[in-house]
Amino acid sequence: MTTPTGIGLGLRAAFIERVERGEADGKVAFLELSPENYMHRGGPAPRRLGAISERFDIITHGLMMSLGGVDPFDDEYFRELRSFLDRHRSPWHSDHLCWCGFDGALLHDLLPIPFDTGTAIRVADRVRAAQDRLGRPMAVENISWYLELGRGQRDEPEFVAEVLERADCLLMLDVNNVFVNSRNHGFDPYTWLAKVPLERVVQLHVAGHELWDDTLIIDTHGADVRNEVYDMLAWVIERVGPKPVVLERDSNIPPFAQLLDEVAAVDRVYQDALGRWHANQLVAKHGS
C-alpha cells in the first residue's frame, strides 16, 4: 500500500467516465472513493473501478459506519468492506465522528454526538474494533453540525482529541467543516485547529459551502472553495507537511475541465504552504 500526497479528488458518478477515459491523468494525485457506493454494484462499475485503481492510488472514505451510534456493528458489512479495501489497497479507512442510524435504520445523514467523556469512551471502543476488523488504521473525520446537543463537558476539539487519544487512531481533518461550524456557532477556527493533535492528521478535506436563508452556512460541497478555507488549509500544511488533500464536490458539479482547474488551484495553495513547511524544517535543523 502506498501513501499518496498532493491534491486528490473525491470520485463521483457524474465524472467517473471522464476519469476512466484518462482526462484526470497527471492532473489529480490520487482518488478518494466511498466503498458503500460500489460494494453491491453490478454491471460495469467493478470493471470500471478496477481499471481506474490501476492508474491511481485510492484512499477510501466511509459513509455509514455510524461510529457514534449504539447499534452493534454489522459483521457482513465489515467483511465486504475489508475485502473492498484490500482489493483497492487503501492504506487507511476514514469515517465520520457522528451517528447515522438506529435499530437497523440508516438515516443517510451525519448527525452530531454529545461532547462528553462517556461518548468519547464508547466511540473510541468502536474505532478500535473497526481497526481490528479492517486490518488497517482508522481515521475519524470532524463533521459539520447544525444543532448543539445541550451543554457538553468540553468543546468539540477537546472531544475530538480525547477520541483520538483513547482510540489511538488518526484524524481526517475537514477544514471546511471547521470553518462552517465556526461561522454557525461563533468560535475562532484557528483556536479550534490549535487544540487538536495535528500530529495525528493523516489526510485533509476541502470543499465549498452555501448560505441558506441568510443565517446558516450549509456544508453542501456544492460551491467553489472559499479563500478562508484555503487559508486554513495552508495553516495546517505549514505545520504538518505533505499530506493527501481531497477536493470534495457533490452538487452543482461544474464541467470536468473546470473541476480540474479547481484541483490545480488547491494545489497552488498546497505547494506554497509546503514550501513554507520545508523552510521551517531547514531552520529547525540548521538554525537561522
C-alpha positions in Angstrom: 0.0 0.0 0.0 1.3 3.4 -0.9 0.6 6.7 0.9 -0.2 9.4 -1.6 0.3 13.1 -1.0 -0.8 16.1 -3.0 -4.3 17.0 -4.2 -6.8 14.3 -4.9 -10.4 14.3 -6.0 -13.4 12.6 -4.5 -14.6 10.3 -7.2 -18.2 10.8 -8.2 -20.6 9.1 -10.7 -21.0 12.4 -12.5 -17.5 12.3 -13.9 -16.3 8.7 -13.4 -16.4 8.1 -17.2 -14.1 11.1 -17.7 -11.6 9.7 -15.2 -11.8 6.3 -16.8 -11.0 7.9 -20.2 -7.8 9.4 -18.8 -8.8 13.0 -18.5 -7.6 13.3 -14.9 -4.3 11.5 -15.6 -1.4 13.7 -14.5 -3.8 16.3 -13.0 -5.0 14.5 -9.9 -2.6 13.0 -7.4 -5.0 10.3 -6.2 -8.7 9.5 -5.9 -10.9 9.1 -2.8 -14.0 7.0 -3.0 -16.7 5.8 -0.7 -16.9 2.0 -0.7 -20.6 1.9 0.1 -21.3 3.4 -3.3 -19.6 0.4 -5.0 -19.7 -2.7 -2.7 -23.0 -4.0 -4.0 -22.9 -2.7 -7.6 -23.0 -5.0 -10.6 -22.7 -4.2 -14.2 -19.7 -2.1 -15.4 -19.0 -0.5 -12.1 -16.5 -3.1 -10.7 -14.6 -3.3 -14.0 -14.5 0.5 -14.4 -13.3 1.0 -10.8 -10.7 -1.8 -11.2 -9.3 -0.1 -14.3 -9.2 3.3 -12.5 -7.4 1.9 -9.5 -4.6 0.5 -11.7 -3.7 4.1 -12.6 -4.5 6.0 -9.4 -3.7 5.5 -5.7 -7.0 5.0 -3.9 -8.0 6.2 -0.4 -11.4 5.1 1.0 -13.8 7.2 2.9 -16.9 5.7 4.5 -20.4 6.9 4.9 -22.3 4.6 7.2 -20.1 3.1 9.9 -22.0 5.2 12.5 -19.1 5.3 14.9 -21.1 7.4 17.3 -24.1 5.1 17.1 -25.2 2.4 19.5 -26.2 -0.4 17.2 -23.8 -3.4 17.1 -21.5 -3.5 14.1 -22.8 -5.5 11.1 -20.5 -8.4 10.5 -21.3 -8.8 6.8 -20.8 -5.1 6.2 -17.3 -5.3 7.7 -16.4 -8.4 5.8 -17.4 -6.8 2.5 -15.7 -3.5 3.4 -12.4 -5.2 4.3 -12.4 -7.2 1.1 -13.0 -3.9 -0.9 -10.2 -2.1 1.0 -7.8 -4.9 0.4 -8.7 -5.1 -3.3 -8.1 -1.4 -3.8 -5.1 -1.2 -1.4 -6.4 1.6 0.7 -3.7 2.4 3.3 -6.3 3.5 5.9 -10.0 4.0 6.0 -11.9 7.0 7.3 -15.4 7.6 8.5 -17.2 10.3 10.3 -17.3 11.2 14.0 -21.1 11.0 14.1 -24.1 8.6 14.2 -26.2 7.9 11.2 -28.6 5.1 12.1 -30.5 3.4 14.8 -32.1 0.0 15.2 -31.0 -1.0 11.7 -32.5 2.0 10.0 -30.0 4.1 8.1 -30.8 7.8 8.1 -28.5 8.9 5.3 -27.2 11.9 7.3 -24.3 12.7 9.6 -25.7 13.5 13.0 -23.8 15.0 15.9 -23.0 13.3 19.2 -22.5 14.8 22.7 -19.1 16.1 23.5 -18.6 14.2 26.8 -16.3 11.5 28.2 -18.9 8.7 28.2 -19.4 9.2 24.4 -15.7 9.5 23.8 -15.1 6.2 25.5 -17.8 4.5 23.6 -16.8 5.9 20.2 -13.1 5.1 20.8 -14.0 1.5 21.6 -15.9 1.3 18.3 -13.0 2.8 16.4 -10.6 0.3 17.9 -12.9 -2.5 17.0 -13.2 -1.2 13.4 -9.5 -1.0 13.1 -9.2 -4.7 14.2 -11.9 -5.8 11.8 -10.4 -3.9 8.8 -6.8 -4.7 9.4 -5.6 -1.2 8.9 -5.7 2.2 10.7 -8.9 4.2 11.0 -9.1 8.0 10.6 -12.1 9.9 12.0 -13.5 13.0 10.4 -14.8 16.0 12.2 -18.3 16.8 10.8 -20.3 19.9 10.2 -23.2 20.1 12.7 -26.1 22.5 13.0 -27.6 21.8 16.4 -25.9 21.8 19.7 -26.9 18.8 21.8 -27.1 20.6 25.1 -24.1 21.8 27.0 -21.2 19.4 26.6 -18.5 18.7 29.1 -15.9 20.0 26.7 -15.8 21.8 23.3 -15.5 19.9 20.0 -11.7 20.0 19.5 -11.2 18.8 23.1 -13.7 16.0 22.4 -12.0 15.1 19.1 -8.6 15.0 20.8 -10.0 12.7 23.5 -11.4 10.2 21.0 -8.1 10.2 19.0 -6.1 9.5 22.2 -8.4 6.8 23.6 -8.7 5.0 20.2 -5.1 5.7 19.2 -6.4 6.5 15.7 -5.8 9.1 13.0 -7.6 12.4 12.2 -9.1 13.0 8.8 -9.3 16.8 9.1 -12.0 18.6 7.2 -11.0 22.3 7.3 -14.2 23.3 5.5 -16.3 21.7 8.3 -14.3 23.6 10.9 -14.9 26.9 9.0 -18.7 26.2 8.6 -19.1 25.4 12.3 -17.1 28.4 13.3 -19.5 30.7 11.4 -22.6 28.9 12.5 -21.6 28.6 16.2 -19.4 31.6 16.7 -15.9 30.5 17.5 -12.5 31.1 16.1 -11.5 28.3 13.7 -7.8 28.7 14.3 -8.3 28.3 18.1 -10.2 25.0 17.1 -7.3 23.9 15.0 -4.7 24.7 17.6 -6.5 22.4 20.1 -6.5 19.2 18.1 -3.4 17.0 17.9 -2.1 17.9 14.4 0.5 15.1 14.6 -2.4 12.7 14.1 -3.6 14.3 10.9 -3.3 11.8 8.0 -5.5 13.4 5.4 -7.5 16.6 4.8 -10.7 17.6 3.0 -11.5 20.9 1.4 -14.9 21.8 -0.1 -17.3 24.6 -0.8 -20.4 25.5 1.1 -23.5 27.7 0.6 -25.6 30.2 2.6 -29.1 29.1 3.5 -31.8 31.5 4.5 -29.2 34.3 5.1 -28.5 32.8 8.5 -26.9 29.4 8.2 -24.0 28.1 6.2 -24.6 24.5 4.9 -21.8 22.1 4.0 -23.2 21.2 0.6 -19.9 20.5 -1.3 -21.7 22.5 -4.0 -19.6 25.6 -4.5 -16.0 26.6 -5.0 -13.7 26.6 -2.1 -13.6 29.9 -0.2 -10.4 31.9 0.4 -10.9 31.5 4.2 -10.8 27.7 3.7 -7.8 27.9 1.5 -6.1 29.9 4.3 -6.9 27.3 6.9 -5.6 24.5 4.6 -2.3 26.4 4.2 -2.1 27.0 8.0 -2.4 23.2 8.6 0.0 22.2 5.8 2.6 24.6 7.1 2.5 22.7 10.4 2.0 19.0 9.3 3.9 18.9 6.0 3.0 16.8 3.0 -0.4 15.1 3.4 -3.1 14.0 0.9 -5.8 16.6 0.5 -9.1 15.8 -1.2 -11.3 18.3 -3.0 -14.9 17.2 -2.5 -17.7 18.2 -4.9 -21.1 16.6 -4.6 -23.6 19.1 -6.1 -23.5 21.8 -8.7 -20.7 19.9 -10.3 -19.1 22.1 -13.0 -17.7 20.8 -16.3 -14.9 18.4 -15.7 -12.2 20.8 -17.1 -13.4 23.5 -14.6 -13.3 21.0 -11.8 -9.7 20.1 -12.7 -8.9 23.8 -12.7 -10.1 23.9 -9.1 -7.9 20.9 -8.2 -5.0 23.0 -9.7 -6.0 26.0 -7.6 -6.0 23.9 -4.4 -2.5 22.5 -5.4 -1.1 26.0 -5.7 -2.2 26.8 -2.2 -0.8 23.4 -1.0 2.6 23.9 -2.8 3.1 27.4 -1.3 2.3 26.1 2.2 4.5 23.1 1.7 7.4 25.4 0.7 7.0 27.2 4.0 6.9 23.9 5.8 10.2 22.8 4.2 11.8 26.2 5.0 10.7 25.8 8.7 12.2 22.3 8.7 15.5 23.7 7.5 15.5 26.4 10.1 14.7 23.9 12.8 17.5 21.6 11.6 20.3 24.2 11.0 19.1 27.2 12.8 18.5 30.7 11.4 
